[in-house]
Amino acid sequence: MRFEISKVLDAIEGRVCTDPSLARAVLDLAEVIRFQDLDGGRPANLLRLGMVIDALARELEEDSVPVYAIVPRALLSDADLTSNERMVVRRWADDGLVEVLDQPGDRMLELADLLGLPVLTRARLDGLRGRFPWVAEQPGRVLAPVPGAGGPVFIAHVGGGNVPVAGTRSATGAKLLARQWRCPEPGCALFGAAGGGAFADLRAERAPAGQPPPTLRNGVPTCPRHGARLGDAGPRPRTEVLAVRVGGLIRRRFVLTEGQAVLVGRAPEQQGGIVLGQWLNDEARRWISRNHVRFELRVGEVIATDVSTNGSGIRPSGSLAEQDRIPLKPQQSRVLSANDMVELYPGVQIGRADELPSGAPFTPTSVMAEAPTMAMRLPHA
C-alpha cells in the first residue's frame, strides 16, 4: 500500500503549482487535509488534496487542473501527517510548487484578488469582506468543499451553485506580474534564479514567467516566505497560455514564453514538451509524430511550425468545417490569429486557452486512481 500511496502523491504533485498562468484555484493546504468528513479517516491526510483537485476538475470539465496551495510552515512538521506525507510537502516547498508562510493570514484572498482566482475554503471570511468586497458580491468566487456521493462537491458561499468562477486580475496584480522579482535570501524557491530541490535547473530557466505575485506589505513587494523586500529584476517575458483539446475535452494547458519554443506531439524528446500519447487512440498515435508541432511566441505572435511526417491543419476562427481547414505542411509555419486552432489529427487541437472551450462528456483522469481503497473511505451522500 505504501507504494500505491507514493504513486498517488506523485500524481497530486503534478497538480500543484505557483504559476499564475496555470493555477485554477487557491486554497489553504492545512485546511484541506483536515477536512475529515470528506472520507471519515484520520485527522490529517494529504490524499484529501487529491479528492478536492478531482472535484475541481469535474466542475470545470477539464483535465489536469492545477491548484495554488498556501502552506503554513507548521504543517511541514505536523505530527498528524505521516513521515512520507511530511517529506512530500517539504519537497513541494523546496521546489517552489507551493507557497510556505509563517502566518498565512489573508494571503489566500490576496492571491485570489491579484490573480482573479476562485477560493476553495470553508472559512466564512467575514472579517475580510471590507478589503475584498468580491467575497460577498461575486457568486462562485468562494466555494466550500463538502462531502458528496462520489467524492467532494462544492457549495458557493454566495449565490449558491457549485462551479468555481474566475474573476479578473486586479490592476495591482497586472502590474506585479509585469515584472520579475528577486529575493535577497539565497535559494529562495519562489523568487530566486535557482535554489535547492530536484527541479532547480528547470525553475531557474522558467522562473521569470512562472513566478507568483509578491505579497504587498505597506505597498512594498515582499517575499511571502522570507518577509524580505524584493528587488525589481526587469520586465517579465511575454507569455501566452495554450490548451490541448482531445475529443472535445481540454486535457491540459501549457504556457508559451517568449524565447522558449515548446514541442507538442505523441512523445516529444524536448524537456518540457507536451506529450499527447496517453489521450490518443491507436489511429491517432500512428498519424501524430513523436515531435509534431513547434510553438513559439515572437513579439506577441504565436507561431506554429509543423515538424511532423504527415502534416497538420489550421482551423481558422475555430471552425470545424472541412472546407475551412487550411493544410499546414511539414516544415511550414503560420502565425495564429486569436481564434485559430492547430489540428494535429481530427479531434486533436491546440489553441489559445481562452478561445478553446471544452464541450464533451467529461471522463476525468483522476489523480486518485492509484489510491488504495483502505486509505480512503468515501462517506455516503
C-alpha positions as CSV (number, residue, x, y, z in Angstrom):
1,M,0.0,0.0,0.0
2,R,2.9,2.3,0.7
3,F,4.0,2.2,-2.9
4,E,0.4,2.9,-4.1
5,I,0.2,5.9,-1.8
6,S,3.5,7.2,-3.2
7,K,2.2,6.9,-6.7
8,V,-1.0,8.9,-6.0
9,L,1.1,11.6,-4.1
10,D,3.2,11.8,-7.3
11,A,0.1,12.3,-9.3
12,I,-1.2,15.0,-6.9
13,E,2.2,16.7,-7.2
14,G,1.6,17.2,-10.9
15,R,-1.5,19.3,-9.9
16,V,0.1,21.8,-7.6
17,C,1.9,24.9,-8.8
18,T,2.5,28.6,-8.2
19,D,2.5,29.5,-11.8
20,P,-0.1,32.4,-12.1
21,S,-0.9,31.4,-15.7
22,L,-1.9,27.8,-14.9
23,A,-3.4,27.7,-11.4
24,R,-7.2,27.5,-11.4
25,A,-8.0,28.0,-7.7
26,V,-6.3,28.9,-4.5
27,L,-6.6,27.0,-1.2
28,D,-5.0,26.5,2.2
29,L,-3.4,23.1,2.2
30,A,-3.6,22.7,6.0
31,E,-7.4,23.3,5.9
32,V,-8.0,20.9,3.0
33,I,-6.1,18.0,4.5
34,R,-8.1,18.3,7.8
35,F,-11.5,18.1,6.0
36,Q,-12.0,14.8,7.9
37,D,-15.7,14.4,6.9
38,L,-14.6,14.1,3.3
39,D,-13.5,10.5,3.9
40,G,-14.1,9.8,7.6
41,G,-10.4,8.9,8.0
42,R,-7.5,10.1,10.2
43,P,-7.3,13.7,11.4
44,A,-4.9,14.9,8.6
45,N,-4.5,13.2,5.2
46,L,-2.7,14.6,2.2
47,L,-4.7,12.4,-0.1
48,R,-7.7,14.7,0.6
49,L,-6.0,17.3,-1.6
50,G,-6.3,14.8,-4.5
51,M,-10.0,14.4,-3.8
52,V,-10.6,18.2,-3.9
53,I,-8.5,18.5,-7.1
54,D,-10.6,15.8,-8.8
55,A,-13.7,17.6,-7.7
56,L,-12.4,20.9,-9.2
57,A,-11.6,19.1,-12.5
58,R,-15.1,17.7,-12.6
59,E,-16.8,21.1,-12.1
60,L,-14.5,22.9,-14.6
61,E,-14.9,20.0,-17.0
62,E,-11.2,19.9,-17.7
63,D,-8.4,17.6,-17.1
64,S,-5.0,18.3,-15.4
65,V,-6.4,21.3,-13.3
66,P,-3.6,22.7,-11.0
67,V,-4.2,24.5,-7.7
68,Y,-2.2,27.2,-5.9
69,A,-1.7,25.9,-2.4
70,I,-0.8,28.0,0.6
71,V,1.1,26.0,3.3
72,P,1.5,27.2,6.9
73,R,5.1,26.4,7.9
74,A,3.9,24.4,10.9
75,L,2.5,21.8,8.5
76,L,6.0,20.8,7.5
77,S,6.4,19.1,10.9
78,D,2.8,18.3,11.7
79,A,2.7,15.0,13.6
80,D,-0.8,14.2,12.2
81,L,0.8,13.6,8.8
82,T,2.8,10.5,8.1
83,S,6.6,10.9,7.7
84,N,6.2,10.3,4.0
85,E,3.5,13.0,3.7
86,R,5.7,15.5,5.6
87,M,8.6,14.6,3.3
88,V,6.4,15.2,0.2
89,V,5.1,18.6,1.4
90,R,8.7,19.7,2.2
91,R,9.7,18.7,-1.3
92,W,6.9,20.7,-2.8
93,A,8.1,23.7,-0.7
94,D,11.7,23.2,-1.8
95,D,10.7,23.0,-5.4
96,G,8.5,26.1,-5.3
97,L,5.3,24.2,-6.1
98,V,3.6,25.6,-3.0
99,E,3.9,28.8,-1.0
100,V,5.1,28.4,2.6
101,L,4.3,31.1,5.1
102,D,4.9,31.5,8.8
103,Q,1.4,33.1,9.2
104,P,-0.8,32.6,6.1
105,G,-3.2,35.4,7.3
106,D,-5.2,36.6,4.3
107,R,-2.6,35.7,1.7
108,M,-5.1,33.3,0.2
109,L,-7.5,36.1,-0.6
110,E,-4.7,38.4,-1.7
111,L,-3.7,35.9,-4.3
112,A,-7.3,35.3,-5.4
113,D,-7.6,39.1,-5.8
114,L,-4.3,39.6,-7.6
115,L,-4.8,36.6,-10.0
116,G,-8.6,36.6,-10.3
117,L,-8.8,33.0,-9.0
118,P,-11.6,31.3,-7.1
119,V,-11.0,30.3,-3.5
120,L,-11.7,26.8,-2.1
121,T,-12.3,27.2,1.7
122,R,-14.9,26.5,4.4
123,A,-13.9,29.6,6.3
124,R,-16.5,32.4,6.5
125,L,-14.1,35.2,5.7
126,D,-16.5,37.8,7.2
127,G,-13.7,39.9,8.6
128,L,-12.0,40.3,5.1
129,R,-15.0,41.5,3.1
130,G,-14.1,45.1,3.6
131,R,-10.8,44.6,2.0
132,F,-12.0,42.2,-0.6
133,P,-15.6,43.1,-1.5
134,W,-15.9,40.5,-4.1
135,V,-16.0,37.8,-1.4
136,A,-19.6,38.9,-0.6
137,E,-20.5,40.1,-4.1
138,Q,-19.4,37.6,-6.7
139,P,-21.2,34.2,-6.8
140,G,-18.9,31.3,-7.3
141,R,-15.7,33.0,-6.3
142,V,-15.5,31.4,-2.8
143,L,-16.7,27.8,-2.5
144,A,-16.6,25.2,0.3
145,P,-15.7,21.6,-0.4
146,V,-18.3,19.3,1.2
147,P,-18.9,15.5,1.1
148,G,-20.8,14.2,-1.9
149,A,-21.9,10.8,-3.2
150,G,-18.8,10.2,-5.3
151,G,-16.4,12.5,-3.6
152,P,-16.3,16.2,-2.6
153,V,-18.6,18.7,-4.2
154,F,-18.6,22.5,-3.9
155,I,-21.1,24.9,-2.5
156,A,-20.7,28.6,-3.2
157,H,-20.7,30.9,-0.2
158,V,-22.6,33.5,-2.2
159,G,-25.4,32.8,-4.7
160,G,-25.4,29.0,-4.4
161,G,-24.2,26.8,-7.3
162,N,-21.2,24.5,-7.4
163,V,-19.0,25.7,-10.3
164,P,-15.9,27.8,-9.4
165,V,-15.9,31.1,-11.2
166,A,-12.8,33.1,-12.1
167,G,-12.6,36.8,-11.7
168,T,-10.3,39.3,-13.4
169,R,-6.8,40.1,-12.2
170,S,-6.7,43.3,-10.3
171,A,-4.8,46.3,-11.6
172,T,-2.2,45.8,-8.9
173,G,-1.9,42.1,-9.9
174,A,-1.3,43.0,-13.5
175,K,1.5,45.5,-12.5
176,L,3.2,43.0,-10.2
177,L,3.0,40.2,-12.9
178,A,4.6,42.5,-15.5
179,R,7.9,42.5,-13.6
180,Q,10.4,39.9,-12.5
181,W,11.3,39.9,-8.8
182,R,14.3,38.6,-6.9
183,C,14.5,37.7,-3.2
184,P,17.8,38.5,-1.3
185,E,17.6,35.2,0.5
186,P,19.8,32.6,-1.2
187,G,18.0,29.8,-2.8
188,C,14.5,31.3,-2.5
189,A,12.2,28.7,-4.3
190,L,9.8,31.4,-5.5
191,F,11.9,34.5,-6.2
192,G,15.4,33.2,-6.7
193,A,17.2,32.4,-10.0
194,A,17.8,29.0,-8.7
195,G,17.8,27.1,-5.4
196,G,17.6,23.7,-3.8
197,G,15.3,20.9,-4.9
198,A,15.1,18.4,-7.7
199,F,13.8,21.0,-10.2
200,A,16.3,23.8,-9.5
201,D,17.7,24.0,-13.1
202,L,14.2,23.9,-14.6
203,R,13.0,26.6,-12.2
204,A,16.0,28.8,-13.0
205,E,15.2,28.5,-16.7
206,R,11.5,29.3,-16.3
207,A,11.2,31.3,-13.1
208,P,10.6,34.8,-14.7
209,A,7.4,33.7,-16.5
210,G,6.0,31.3,-13.9
211,Q,6.9,33.4,-10.9
212,P,4.0,34.0,-8.4
213,P,3.0,37.6,-7.4
214,P,4.7,39.1,-4.4
215,T,2.8,39.9,-1.3
216,L,2.4,43.6,-0.5
217,R,3.5,45.0,2.8
218,N,2.6,48.7,3.1
219,G,2.6,48.7,-0.7
220,V,6.1,47.2,-1.0
221,P,6.6,43.9,-3.0
222,T,7.8,41.4,-0.4
223,C,8.7,37.7,-0.5
224,P,5.8,35.9,1.4
225,R,8.1,33.2,2.6
226,H,11.1,35.2,3.9
227,G,9.5,38.6,4.6
228,A,12.3,40.3,2.6
229,R,11.8,43.2,0.3
230,L,12.1,42.0,-3.3
231,G,14.3,43.6,-6.0
232,D,12.9,44.6,-9.4
233,A,14.8,42.5,-11.9
234,G,13.1,44.0,-15.0
235,P,10.2,43.2,-17.2
236,R,8.8,39.7,-17.3
237,P,8.9,37.8,-20.6
238,R,5.6,37.8,-22.6
239,T,3.5,34.6,-22.2
240,E,0.5,33.0,-23.9
241,V,-1.5,30.1,-22.4
242,L,-2.3,27.4,-24.9
243,A,-4.6,24.4,-24.4
244,V,-4.7,20.9,-25.8
245,R,-8.2,19.6,-26.7
246,V,-8.7,15.9,-27.5
247,G,-12.2,14.7,-28.4
248,G,-13.7,18.0,-27.5
249,L,-12.2,17.9,-23.9
250,I,-9.5,20.2,-22.7
251,R,-6.8,17.8,-21.4
252,R,-4.2,20.3,-20.3
253,R,-2.9,23.8,-20.6
254,F,0.7,25.0,-21.1
255,V,2.5,28.3,-21.0
256,L,4.3,29.5,-24.1
257,T,7.0,32.0,-23.2
258,E,8.9,34.4,-25.4
259,G,12.2,32.8,-26.4
260,Q,11.3,29.3,-25.4
261,A,9.8,27.1,-28.0
262,V,7.5,24.2,-27.0
263,L,7.2,20.9,-28.9
264,V,3.9,19.1,-29.0
265,G,3.5,15.5,-30.2
266,R,3.0,11.9,-29.4
267,A,6.1,11.8,-27.1
268,P,8.4,14.8,-27.7
269,E,12.0,14.4,-27.0
270,Q,12.4,18.0,-25.7
271,Q,12.3,18.5,-21.9
272,G,9.1,20.3,-21.2
273,G,7.5,19.0,-24.4
274,I,3.7,18.3,-24.3
275,V,3.0,14.6,-24.5
276,L,-0.3,13.6,-26.2
277,G,0.1,9.8,-26.4
278,Q,-1.9,9.0,-23.3
279,W,-5.0,10.6,-24.7
280,L,-4.8,9.2,-28.3
281,N,-6.4,6.2,-29.9
282,D,-4.3,3.8,-32.0
283,E,-5.0,5.5,-35.3
284,A,-4.1,8.9,-33.9
285,R,-0.9,7.6,-32.4
286,R,0.1,6.3,-35.9
287,W,-0.6,9.6,-37.5
288,I,0.8,12.0,-34.9
289,S,4.6,12.2,-34.9
290,R,6.7,12.0,-31.9
291,N,7.5,15.7,-32.4
292,H,4.6,17.1,-34.4
293,V,4.2,20.9,-34.0
294,R,6.6,23.5,-32.6
295,F,5.0,26.6,-30.9
296,E,6.9,29.8,-30.5
297,L,6.0,33.3,-29.1
298,R,7.7,36.1,-31.0
299,V,6.8,39.8,-30.4
300,G,3.4,38.7,-29.0
301,E,2.6,36.5,-32.0
302,V,2.0,32.7,-31.6
303,I,3.8,30.9,-34.4
304,A,3.1,27.2,-35.2
305,T,5.6,25.2,-37.3
306,D,4.8,21.7,-38.4
307,V,7.8,19.4,-37.8
308,S,5.9,16.1,-38.4
309,T,5.9,13.5,-41.1
310,N,2.2,13.7,-42.0
311,G,1.4,17.4,-41.6
312,S,-1.3,19.3,-39.7
313,G,-4.1,21.7,-40.4
314,I,-5.2,25.2,-39.3
315,R,-8.8,25.7,-38.2
316,P,-9.4,29.5,-38.7
317,S,-11.6,31.0,-36.0
318,G,-12.0,27.6,-34.6
319,S,-14.2,26.4,-37.5
320,L,-14.5,22.6,-37.7
321,A,-16.0,22.7,-41.2
322,E,-13.8,20.6,-43.5
323,Q,-13.8,23.3,-46.3
324,D,-12.3,25.8,-43.9
325,R,-9.3,23.7,-42.9
326,I,-6.0,25.1,-44.2
327,P,-3.3,22.4,-44.6
328,L,0.0,23.0,-42.7
329,K,2.6,21.0,-44.5
330,P,5.8,19.6,-42.9
331,Q,8.3,22.4,-42.1
332,Q,5.6,25.1,-42.9
333,S,4.9,27.9,-40.3
334,R,1.9,30.1,-39.7
335,V,1.1,32.9,-37.4
336,L,-2.1,32.1,-35.4
337,S,-4.8,34.6,-35.2
338,A,-6.8,35.0,-32.0
339,N,-9.2,32.1,-32.5
340,D,-7.2,29.9,-34.8
341,M,-6.6,26.2,-33.8
342,V,-3.9,23.8,-34.9
343,E,-5.3,20.4,-35.7
344,L,-2.8,17.6,-35.5
345,Y,-5.4,14.9,-36.3
346,P,-9.2,15.1,-36.4
347,G,-10.3,15.9,-32.8
348,V,-6.8,16.8,-31.6
349,Q,-6.5,20.5,-31.5
350,I,-4.3,23.2,-29.8
351,G,-5.2,26.9,-29.4
352,R,-5.3,29.8,-27.0
353,A,-6.8,28.5,-23.8
354,D,-9.4,31.3,-23.5
355,E,-10.7,30.6,-27.0
356,L,-10.8,26.8,-26.8
357,P,-13.9,25.6,-24.8
358,S,-14.4,22.1,-23.5
359,G,-17.6,20.6,-24.9
360,A,-17.6,16.8,-24.5
361,P,-18.9,14.3,-22.0
362,F,-16.3,14.5,-19.2
363,T,-14.4,11.5,-18.0
364,P,-11.7,12.9,-15.7
365,T,-8.3,11.5,-15.3
366,S,-8.4,11.1,-11.6
367,V,-5.2,11.8,-9.5
368,M,-6.7,9.4,-7.0
369,A,-6.7,6.4,-9.5
370,E,-3.8,4.8,-7.7
371,A,-5.1,5.4,-4.1
372,P,-5.6,2.1,-2.2
373,T,-9.2,1.7,-1.1
374,M,-8.3,1.1,2.5
375,A,-6.6,4.5,2.7
376,M,-9.7,6.5,1.7
377,R,-13.4,5.9,2.6
378,L,-16.0,7.9,0.8
379,P,-18.9,8.8,3.1
380,H,-22.5,8.1,2.0
381,A,-24.3,11.0,0.4
